[in-house]
């Protein structure tokens, strides 16, 4: 999160190519899979935003691949490159595991709030970039460490 001046400087200095697609992952949490350590901030954001459509830290309508409040050349480039993204049932810390063990509770463990598939955070980006040719598909079978084909 940036204050106005930091945000302005960031988007002024940023450099983006006009033909590279941008995708995002947008999340909306559910009560039974919200980590206990995020409950207070989640409820606060719901009150402030007037909606529970958030991942505990970013409202679903603000989870976009471009700046919302800064309008300049970079913002226009990113707006034109934006591919959007599906809304998933998740919380903001779902990609983490070891990093959040010190705040995980017994209830979190019982509900498996950090046990989601971590690759779902990466593969939408990989798929979009492969679809547009920025990541090339291999025509050769990959080999395992022991030299066998996958």
C-alpha positions as CSV (number, residue, x, y, z in Angstrom):
1,X,0.0,0.0,0.0
2,X,1.3,3.4,-1.0
3,X,0.6,6.9,0.2
4,X,-0.3,9.3,-2.7
5,X,3.3,10.5,-3.3
6,X,4.8,7.0,-3.2
7,X,2.1,5.8,-5.6
8,X,2.7,8.7,-7.9
9,X,6.5,8.2,-8.0
10,X,6.1,4.4,-8.5
11,X,3.8,4.7,-11.5
12,X,5.9,7.6,-12.9
13,X,9.1,5.6,-12.9
14,X,7.6,2.2,-13.9
15,X,8.4,0.9,-17.3
16,X,6.0,-1.5,-19.1
17,X,5.8,-2.9,-22.6
18,X,2.6,-2.2,-24.4
19,X,2.1,-5.8,-25.7
20,X,2.7,-7.9,-22.6
21,X,-0.6,-9.2,-21.1
22,X,-1.3,-8.7,-17.4
23,X,-3.4,-11.1,-15.4
24,X,-4.5,-11.0,-11.8
25,X,-5.8,-13.4,-9.2
26,X,-8.8,-12.0,-7.3
27,X,-9.9,-13.5,-4.1
28,X,-13.0,-13.5,-1.9
29,X,-12.7,-15.2,1.5
30,X,-15.2,-17.3,3.3
31,X,-15.7,-17.2,7.1
32,X,-14.8,-20.9,7.6
33,X,-11.5,-20.5,5.7
34,X,-10.4,-17.1,7.1
35,X,-7.3,-17.4,9.3
36,X,-8.0,-16.3,12.8
37,X,-5.1,-13.7,12.5
38,X,-7.0,-12.0,9.6
39,X,-10.4,-11.9,11.2
40,X,-10.2,-8.4,12.6
41,X,-8.7,-6.8,9.5
42,X,-11.2,-8.7,7.4
43,X,-14.2,-7.4,9.4
44,X,-12.7,-3.9,9.3
45,X,-12.3,-3.9,5.5
46,X,-15.9,-5.2,5.1
47,X,-17.2,-2.3,7.2
48,X,-15.1,0.3,5.5
49,X,-15.8,-0.9,1.9
50,X,-19.4,-1.8,2.6
51,X,-18.9,-5.2,1.2
52,X,-17.5,-8.6,2.1
53,X,-16.1,-9.1,-1.4
54,X,-12.4,-9.1,-0.5
55,X,-9.5,-11.4,0.3
56,X,-9.0,-9.8,3.8
57,X,-6.8,-7.1,2.4
58,X,-7.7,-6.2,-1.1
59,X,-11.3,-5.6,-2.3
60,X,-12.2,-7.6,-5.4
61,X,-12.9,-4.5,-7.4
62,X,-9.5,-3.1,-6.5
63,X,-7.6,-6.3,-7.5
64,X,-6.7,-5.2,-11.0
65,X,-3.4,-5.3,-12.9
66,X,-3.2,-1.5,-13.3
67,X,-3.2,1.6,-11.1
68,X,-6.7,2.7,-10.3
69,X,-6.1,6.2,-9.0
70,X,-3.0,7.3,-10.9
71,X,-3.7,8.3,-14.5
72,X,-0.6,8.5,-16.8
73,X,1.1,6.8,-19.7
74,X,2.0,3.7,-17.7
75,X,-1.5,3.4,-16.3
76,X,-2.9,3.5,-19.9
77,X,-0.4,0.9,-21.1
78,X,-1.3,-1.5,-18.3
79,X,-5.1,-0.9,-18.7
80,X,-4.8,-1.9,-22.4
81,X,-2.8,-5.1,-21.4
82,X,-5.1,-6.2,-18.7
83,X,-6.6,-9.6,-19.1
84,X,-8.7,-9.7,-16.0
85,X,-8.9,-12.7,-13.7
86,X,-11.5,-15.0,-12.3
87,X,-12.6,-14.6,-8.6
88,X,-11.5,-17.4,-6.4
89,X,-12.5,-18.5,-3.0
90,X,-9.3,-17.6,-1.0
91,X,-7.7,-15.3,1.5
92,X,-4.8,-12.9,1.0
93,X,-2.3,-15.1,2.8
94,X,-3.2,-18.3,1.0
95,X,0.1,-18.6,-1.0
96,X,2.0,-18.7,2.3
97,X,2.8,-21.7,4.5
98,X,6.0,-21.6,6.6
99,X,5.9,-17.8,6.7
100,X,2.6,-17.8,8.7
101,X,3.2,-20.8,11.0
102,X,3.9,-18.5,13.9
103,X,0.4,-17.0,13.7
104,X,-1.5,-20.2,12.7
105,X,-3.9,-21.4,15.3
106,X,-5.4,-24.8,16.1
107,X,-8.6,-23.7,14.4
108,X,-6.7,-22.7,11.3
109,X,-5.1,-26.2,11.2
110,X,-8.5,-27.9,11.8
111,X,-10.0,-26.0,8.9
112,X,-6.9,-26.3,6.7
113,X,-6.9,-22.6,5.9
114,X,-3.3,-22.6,4.5
115,X,-3.7,-26.0,2.7
116,X,-4.7,-24.7,-0.7
117,X,-3.0,-25.6,-4.0
118,X,-0.1,-23.0,-4.2
119,X,0.3,-23.4,-7.9
120,X,-3.1,-21.8,-8.6
121,X,-1.4,-18.4,-7.8
122,X,1.2,-18.9,-10.5
123,X,-0.4,-20.8,-13.4
124,X,-2.9,-18.2,-14.6
125,X,0.1,-16.0,-15.3
126,X,2.0,-18.8,-17.0
127,X,-1.0,-19.7,-19.1
128,X,-1.6,-16.2,-20.3
129,X,2.0,-15.7,-21.2
130,X,2.2,-19.0,-23.0
131,X,-1.0,-18.3,-24.9
132,X,0.5,-15.0,-26.2
133,X,3.9,-16.6,-27.0
134,X,6.0,-15.0,-24.3
135,X,6.6,-18.4,-22.8
136,X,7.3,-21.0,-25.5
137,X,5.9,-24.5,-25.3
138,X,8.6,-27.2,-25.4
139,X,8.3,-29.7,-28.3
140,X,10.8,-32.0,-26.5
141,X,9.8,-34.2,-23.6
142,X,11.3,-33.0,-20.3
143,X,13.7,-35.4,-18.5
144,X,13.7,-36.3,-14.8
145,X,16.9,-36.2,-12.7
146,X,17.6,-39.8,-13.5
147,X,17.4,-39.1,-17.3
148,X,13.9,-40.7,-17.9
149,X,11.3,-38.9,-20.0
150,X,8.3,-37.3,-18.3
